[in-house]
Amino acid sequence: RRELIFGYLVAGALAALVPAGVWRGLFFHGHGWLTVLENALVGPLIAVLSWVCSVGNVPLAAALWSGGISFGGVVSFIFADLITMPLILIYRKFYGTALTVRVVGLFYVAMVSAGLVTQGVFTSFDAVPPHRALSVANAHFSWDYTSYLNIVFIGVAAGVWWLARRRRSLNENSTYAIDPVCAMQVRRSDAPATATYDSVTYYFCADRCRERFEAKPERFIGEHAVSESMDEGPVAVLLGRKPGVTTTAIDPICQMTVDPETAAAKRERDGRTHWFCSVGCAEQFDSESPK
């Protein structure tokens, strides 16, 4: 959430406040295909540095187009919403730094190539738009239909956020469990699959997870396993493993699998230890702890 909000603000500010002359200074002009290549290479980099996201990239793309970027460059910039900073941070969180570097590098090459190919196709058909004077943002505030829609949808977003935070208390029968195979959150009342092992019922997000569990349940649970209702909010579920296999836990905030030995943080509550993938998740857990 924080990364996306930051991206909206930065992209909007750049589109509305940065003069077109600044953008013109970033791109080659009048050098034929060398201009197209440089613009396509620079476009995704601007997307990364501006923290733009898949919504904020449209007005900033319009600003870049008005500033003189080539058609292929603006296309590669729009494609680059897959390697913006919010997503790069998410990739690193889930896949690690090494794999993230490879993924981002591959995406970057694909985006530059797509921009160049698009430029070539549109140029061959003489279909590149000649008009560049686009109005990206109003110079002054005015009450119009977009202003009212913004207010309405801010209220809707706030309501959705509140419901997500309170969903367990709004429905007495809405109790949750953690799928021991994939670590997804599952509602007990309509779980797609269940299985009983050693007098304990486990809930699954899909039949495939249940099949994997039933084939070798000791792989996913053990003498140290803790299975608990989620009536009072997310709880860590310690998945016991066979001797010699690393024990893992579930971050109670983001539901990521965490190795207790390398967890970024841990907390104690009600006699249980909870491990977290990041300090941010631990701080959110602290803020939600009963006083």
N, C-alpha and C positions, 0 to 999 in steps of 0.2 A: 504493500500500500504506500509506504513512504517513498519508494523509488518512483512509482507511477505518478504520485502527486507532484514530486519534484520535477519529473519529466514534463508534465503538463505546464507547470509554471515557467520552466526554462524555455521550452519551445514557444510558448505564447509570447514571452518577453522578447525573445530574439526576433520573432516575426513582426512584432509591433514596434519595437524600439530601435532595432539596428537599421541604419540607413542602407539603401540599395547600393551605394558606392562601396560600402565595406565588403559586401558580397562580390561585387565586380572585381575587387582587388584580389580575391582568392582564386580566380579562374583565368586560364589562358583565353585569349581572344584572337581570332584572325590567323590561326596556325593550322587550319584544316583539320585532318584527323588527329594531329597531335593535341589540338584543343579538346576534341571529343574524348580522347584517351585520358588526358589529365583531369577533365571534369568528372569522368566516370570513376576515376581513382579517388578523387577528393570527396565526391558526394557521400559515400558511406561513412567516411571519417567524420564529416560534419554531423551526421546522424548520431555517431557514438559520442562525440564531444559535447553535443547539445543536450544529451539526455532525452532526446525526443522519443515519443512512443507512437504506437500505431494510429492514434487519433491526432496527436499534436503534430505529426509529420506532414499533414496535408497543408495547413496554413504556412508552415515553414518552407515546404516545397514551393508554394506559390511565391514566397518572398525570394527564394533562390532563383526561380524562373524570372522574376522581375529584375533580379540583380544581374542576370546575364549568363547563368549556367546553361550548358548545352542540354538538348532534349535527352540525350543518353545519360548525362550526369544527373538530371533531376529524376529520371526513372530509377537509376541505381540508388539514389538517395531514398526514394520511396520504398524500394525493396529492402533497404537496410534496417527496417523496423525489427528484423530478427536478430540483429546484433547491437541493439541499443543498450546503453549501460544498465537499465533495469533488468533486461533479459540476460545480459552477460553475468550479472551478479547472481541471478537465479541459476544459470547454467553451472556456475562455479560452486554454488551451494549444493547442488544435487550430484554433479558429476566430477567435481574436483578441478584443480587448476590445469593440469596437463591436458585432459580431454577437452576442457573449455577452449584452450588455446587452439587446438586442432579444429574444433567445430567452428569457431569464429573465423579462423583462417579460410576454411573451406567455404563458408557462407560468403565471406568477403569476395573471394575469387568468383563465385557464382553470380553475385550481385553486379560486380563490375562487368563480367561477361554479358549478362542479360541486358545491362544498360547499353553496351556497345552494339549488341545484336539488334535491339529495339531501335537505336539510332539509325543503323544501317537500313533496316526494313522501312522505317518511316521516310527516310531520305530518298530511298529508291522510288517511292510512290509520291514524292513531293508532298508529304502529309504532315511535316513538322509545323506546328502552329506558329504563325508569324507574329502574333500579338503577344506582347510581354507585359504591358502596363496593367497589372492586376492590383486591385485594392484589397490588401491583406487584412487590414484592421481599420476601424473608424478612428479618426483623430480625436473624437470626443464621445462622451457617453450620451446615449439617447434611449428613451423607453420605446422599444418596439417589441414585436412578437418574440424575438429571440431572447430578449431580457426576461420576459415572463416565463418562457419555456425553461430558461436556466434556473430560475427560482423554483419552478415546479419540480424539476428533476433533481435539484439539490435536496429538496425535501424528500423525494422518492429514495434517493441514495441514502439519506440519513435514516429513513425508515427501514430499508433493507438491512443496513448495518446493525440497527438496533434489534431487529428480528433475529439476525444471525447470532448476535451475542446472547439473546434471551430465549432461543428456540427450545432449549431443554426445559425451562421453567414454564413455558407457555402451554406445554402439553404434558400432562402427568404420565401418559403412557409412552412418551417418546424417550426411551432409554437407549443408550448406545453402547457398543462394544467395539473392540479392535480386532479385525481379521488377523489371526496369528501368522498368516502366510505372507500377505502383501502389506499389512499394517494399515489398511484403509479403515476409516470409521464406518461402522455398519449400524443401522437402526435395528434393534432386536425384534421389534414388532413385525417387520416385513423383510427380514434378512433373506436374500436369495437362496441361502443354503445354511444348514447347521449340521453339527456332528457332536457326538458325545464321546468323551475319552476319559477314563478314570473318574467317572461320575461327574464330570464337569462338561457343560455345554459350551461349544464354541460357535461363533457366528462368522459367516463368510460373505464376501461381496459377490462371489460367483461360484458355479459348480466346479470350475477348474481349480480354484483355491481349495475347496473341500476335498477334491480328489487327491491333490498333492498332500494335503494334511493326512488323509486316511491312509495313503500309501506309506507314510513314514512319520507318524505324529511326533515321535521323540525328536525329530529334527527341528520342530517348531516350538515344542514345549518341553518341560522337564521338571525336575524336583524343585527348581527355583522359580518356576513360572508363577506369575501373578495375573489372574483374570478377574476383572472388576467391572461393575456397572459404571456408566458415565453420567449418572444422574446429576452429580455435582460438578460437572465440567470434565474436560479431558483429563485422563490419568495416564501415567506411564505404565506400560505393560512390559515387564521384563520377560524376555523370551529365553528360557533356559536351553542350553545346548548340550550335546554329548561332551564328555571329557576331551579336551584338546581342541574344541571348537570355540571360537570367540563368542562371548555372550554379547547380545545387543539389547538395546532398549528403544522405546518409542518416545520421541519428543512429544510431550503432552500438548504443545501449542500448535506446531506445524505438522505433526504426525510423521516426521522423518525418522528413519532408523539411525540410531546413534550408538557408537561404541563407547561404553562407560569409561574405558581407559583413556580415550582421547576426546571425550565430550568437552565442549567449550565451557560448560557450567553445569552445576548440579544444585539441587535444593532438597531440603527435608520438609515433609509435611505429613502429619498424622502418622508418624512412625515409618514412613516410606521415603525412599530416595528417588528423585526424578532427575533425569539427565536431559541436557538440551544441546541442540546443534549450534546455537549461537547465544551470545550474551543478550541479544535483543529478545529472544524467546524466553530466557530466564527472567528478564525484567518484566515482560508481559505477564508471566506466571505469578511473579511477586505482586503485581498490581491487582491481580484477580484473586489473590489469596484471601480467605475469610479473616476478618479482623477480630 
